[in-house]
Amino acid sequence: MATAYDADEAGGGAARTNASPGTVRVTGAGSAEAAPDLTVVSIGVECRADSVGQAYTRAGAGLAAVTASFRRHGVADSDIRTSGLNVRADLAWREGEGQRVTGYVAASTLTVKLRAPGSASAAISEAVDAGGSDVRLNGVELTFSDDAAVRALAREAAWFDALSTARQYAQLASARLGRVLSVAEEGAVQGPVPLPRMQRAAAVESLSVEAGNSVVDAAVTVEWELLAGT
């Protein structure tokens, strides 16, 4: 009876005998990288004031200033999303008095898509400057507006990794590969892993975002028939 082989990706595979007879099943891994063309910025405004109205008004003004700054850089309204504007009491514990309200905090967050990587640093710096000390830069992600092409390359690399390993096992078994019996992508294809060079300093003018490259990973498990060698 023919022995089937089951292997992990190239370089870390191990032969086992618990697969269907006369088959070889291999998991291949691959990746592809490209320069990202989209910068996603999470930027917030947080204001403290003595009253709810003052905090709300100040936060709204800061948010409007940040939004206007991005629009001056050509960012479309559809690429600017506001995550609410909320107000909460700022509480403090005082000996002999217990917990007391010392003021109010209003906060909101913007998620902005910048589609011109070359001007992203300037757009972010000017937006932070427009909002002043109330602005919080939560994060910057460099990714793809459409990553279908780079995902396809990652899948192709994973396929050929699996094929190379399967051919090796077939050769070791004095057999050859037959038709493909099954193909399964392992979990969700990993999204872009940003590899940017990002520098942040106290001075707004010194903030720099450089795109570098982003990597997409893929893994695929393929099962082939094992045929008698010729």
C-alpha positions as CSV (number, residue, x, y, z in Angstrom):
1,M,0.0,0.0,0.0
2,A,1.3,3.4,-0.9
3,T,2.3,5.8,1.9
4,A,0.9,9.3,1.9
5,Y,2.9,12.2,3.1
6,D,1.8,15.4,4.9
7,A,4.2,18.3,5.1
8,D,4.4,21.8,6.5
9,E,5.9,24.7,4.6
10,A,9.4,24.3,3.0
11,G,12.2,24.3,5.5
12,G,10.0,23.3,8.4
13,G,8.1,20.3,7.0
14,A,7.8,16.9,8.7
15,A,6.7,13.7,7.1
16,R,3.7,11.9,8.7
17,T,1.6,8.9,7.8
18,N,-1.9,9.9,8.9
19,A,-3.1,11.4,5.5
20,S,-5.1,9.5,2.9
21,P,-3.1,6.7,1.1
22,G,-1.5,7.8,-2.2
23,T,-1.5,11.5,-1.5
24,V,0.8,14.3,-0.4
25,R,-0.5,17.3,1.4
26,V,1.7,20.4,1.9
27,T,1.3,23.8,3.4
28,G,3.2,26.6,1.6
29,A,3.8,30.1,2.7
30,G,4.5,33.2,0.6
31,S,4.7,36.9,0.8
32,A,4.8,40.0,-1.4
33,E,5.6,43.6,-0.7
34,A,5.0,46.9,-2.3
35,A,5.1,50.6,-1.5
36,P,1.8,51.6,0.2
37,D,-0.2,54.3,-1.5
38,L,-2.6,55.1,1.4
39,T,-1.9,56.7,4.8
40,V,-4.6,56.3,7.5
41,V,-4.3,58.7,10.4
42,S,-6.1,58.5,13.7
43,I,-6.1,61.9,15.3
44,G,-8.1,63.1,18.3
45,V,-9.1,66.2,20.1
46,E,-9.5,66.3,23.9
47,C,-10.4,69.4,25.9
48,R,-10.9,70.2,29.6
49,A,-13.1,73.0,30.8
50,D,-15.1,74.1,33.8
51,S,-18.5,73.5,32.2
52,V,-20.0,71.0,29.7
53,G,-20.7,73.8,27.3
54,Q,-17.2,75.2,27.3
55,A,-15.6,71.8,26.9
56,Y,-18.0,70.9,24.0
57,T,-17.5,74.2,22.2
58,R,-13.7,74.1,22.5
59,A,-13.5,70.5,21.3
60,G,-15.8,71.3,18.4
61,A,-13.6,74.2,17.4
62,G,-10.5,72.1,17.6
63,L,-12.1,69.4,15.5
64,A,-13.2,71.9,12.9
65,A,-9.7,73.4,12.7
66,V,-8.1,69.9,12.2
67,T,-10.7,69.0,9.6
68,A,-10.2,72.2,7.7
69,S,-6.5,71.7,7.7
70,F,-6.8,68.3,6.0
71,R,-9.3,69.7,3.5
72,R,-6.7,72.4,2.5
73,H,-4.5,69.4,1.5
74,G,-7.2,68.1,-0.8
75,V,-8.6,65.4,1.4
76,A,-12.2,64.7,0.4
77,D,-15.1,64.7,2.9
78,S,-15.6,61.0,2.2
79,D,-12.1,60.3,3.5
80,I,-12.7,62.0,6.8
81,R,-14.7,60.1,9.4
82,T,-15.6,61.5,12.9
83,S,-16.1,59.0,15.8
84,G,-18.5,61.0,17.8
85,L,-18.1,64.0,20.2
86,N,-18.7,63.0,23.8
87,V,-18.4,64.8,27.1
88,R,-17.6,63.3,30.5
89,A,-17.2,64.6,34.0
90,D,-13.6,64.9,35.3
91,L,-13.6,63.5,38.8
92,A,-11.1,63.8,41.6
93,W,-11.0,62.4,45.2
94,R,-10.5,64.9,47.9
95,E,-9.8,64.1,51.5
96,G,-12.9,64.8,53.6
97,E,-15.0,65.7,50.6
98,G,-15.0,62.4,48.7
99,Q,-15.3,62.3,44.9
100,R,-16.0,65.7,43.3
101,V,-16.4,67.0,39.8
102,T,-13.4,69.2,38.9
103,G,-14.4,69.9,35.3
104,Y,-15.5,68.3,32.1
105,V,-13.6,66.6,29.3
106,A,-14.9,66.6,25.7
107,A,-13.2,64.3,23.2
108,S,-13.6,63.2,19.6
109,T,-11.5,61.2,17.1
110,L,-11.0,61.6,13.3
111,T,-9.9,58.9,11.0
112,V,-8.4,60.4,7.9
113,K,-7.3,58.7,4.6
114,L,-4.4,60.5,2.9
115,R,-4.1,59.3,-0.7
116,A,-0.9,61.3,-1.5
117,P,1.9,59.6,0.4
118,G,4.4,62.3,-0.6
119,S,2.5,65.0,1.2
120,A,1.3,63.0,4.2
121,S,3.9,64.3,6.6
122,A,3.1,67.9,5.8
123,A,-0.7,67.3,6.1
124,I,-0.4,65.6,9.5
125,S,2.0,68.2,10.9
126,E,-0.3,71.1,9.8
127,A,-3.3,69.4,11.2
128,V,-1.6,68.8,14.6
129,D,-0.5,72.5,14.6
130,A,-4.0,73.7,13.7
131,G,-5.5,71.8,16.7
132,G,-2.9,73.0,19.1
133,S,-2.3,71.4,22.5
134,D,-5.7,69.7,22.4
135,V,-4.7,67.4,19.6
136,R,-3.7,63.7,20.2
137,L,-2.1,61.8,17.4
138,N,-3.2,58.3,18.0
139,G,-1.5,56.5,15.2
140,V,-0.5,56.4,11.5
141,E,-0.9,53.3,9.3
142,L,0.5,52.9,5.8
143,T,-1.4,50.5,3.7
144,F,-2.9,50.0,0.2
145,S,-6.1,51.6,-1.3
146,D,-6.5,48.3,-3.3
147,D,-4.3,45.4,-2.2
148,A,-5.7,42.8,-4.6
149,A,-2.6,42.7,-6.8
150,V,-0.1,42.3,-4.0
151,R,-2.4,39.7,-2.3
152,A,-2.4,37.7,-5.6
153,L,1.4,37.8,-5.7
154,A,1.6,36.5,-2.1
155,R,-0.8,33.6,-2.9
156,E,1.2,32.7,-6.0
157,A,4.4,32.6,-3.9
158,A,2.6,30.4,-1.4
159,W,1.5,28.0,-4.1
160,F,5.0,27.6,-5.6
161,D,6.4,27.0,-2.1
162,A,3.9,24.2,-1.6
163,L,4.5,22.8,-5.1
164,S,8.3,22.7,-4.5
165,T,8.0,20.9,-1.2
166,A,5.4,18.4,-2.6
167,R,7.8,17.6,-5.5
168,Q,10.6,16.9,-3.0
169,Y,8.4,14.5,-1.0
170,A,7.2,12.8,-4.1
171,Q,10.8,12.3,-5.2
172,L,11.8,10.9,-1.8
173,A,8.9,8.4,-2.1
174,S,10.0,7.4,-5.6
175,A,6.7,8.8,-7.0
176,R,5.5,11.7,-9.0
177,L,2.7,14.2,-8.5
178,G,-0.7,13.7,-10.0
179,R,-3.7,15.9,-10.1
180,V,-4.6,18.4,-7.4
181,L,-7.2,17.0,-5.0
182,S,-7.8,20.0,-2.8
183,V,-6.7,23.6,-2.2
184,A,-7.4,25.5,1.0
185,E,-6.2,28.9,2.0
186,E,-5.0,28.8,5.6
187,G,-7.2,31.2,7.5
188,A,-7.6,34.8,6.4
189,V,-4.9,36.2,4.2
190,Q,-2.9,38.5,6.4
191,G,-3.4,42.1,5.7
192,P,-0.6,44.5,5.0
193,V,2.1,44.6,7.7
194,P,3.4,48.1,7.6
195,L,7.2,48.5,7.6
196,P,7.4,52.3,7.7
197,R,10.1,54.5,9.1
198,M,8.2,57.0,11.3
199,Q,9.8,59.6,13.5
200,R,7.9,61.6,16.1
201,A,9.3,64.5,18.2
202,A,7.9,67.2,20.4
203,A,8.2,69.8,17.6
204,V,5.4,69.4,15.0
205,E,7.8,70.4,12.2
206,S,10.0,67.4,13.0
207,L,7.4,64.7,12.4
208,S,8.2,62.6,9.4
209,V,6.4,59.6,7.8
210,E,8.3,57.6,5.2
211,A,6.3,54.9,3.4
212,G,9.0,52.2,3.0
213,N,7.3,48.9,2.0
214,S,4.4,46.9,3.4
215,V,4.2,43.1,3.3
216,V,1.3,40.8,2.7
217,D,1.6,37.1,3.8
218,A,-0.4,34.1,2.5
219,A,-0.5,30.4,3.3
220,V,-2.1,27.6,1.2
221,T,-2.6,23.9,1.8
222,V,-2.6,21.7,-1.3
223,E,-3.2,18.0,-1.6
224,W,-1.9,16.1,-4.7
225,E,-2.3,12.5,-5.8
226,L,0.9,10.4,-5.6
227,L,1.5,8.4,-8.7
228,A,4.0,5.6,-9.3
229,G,7.2,7.0,-10.6
230,T,8.3,6.4,-14.1
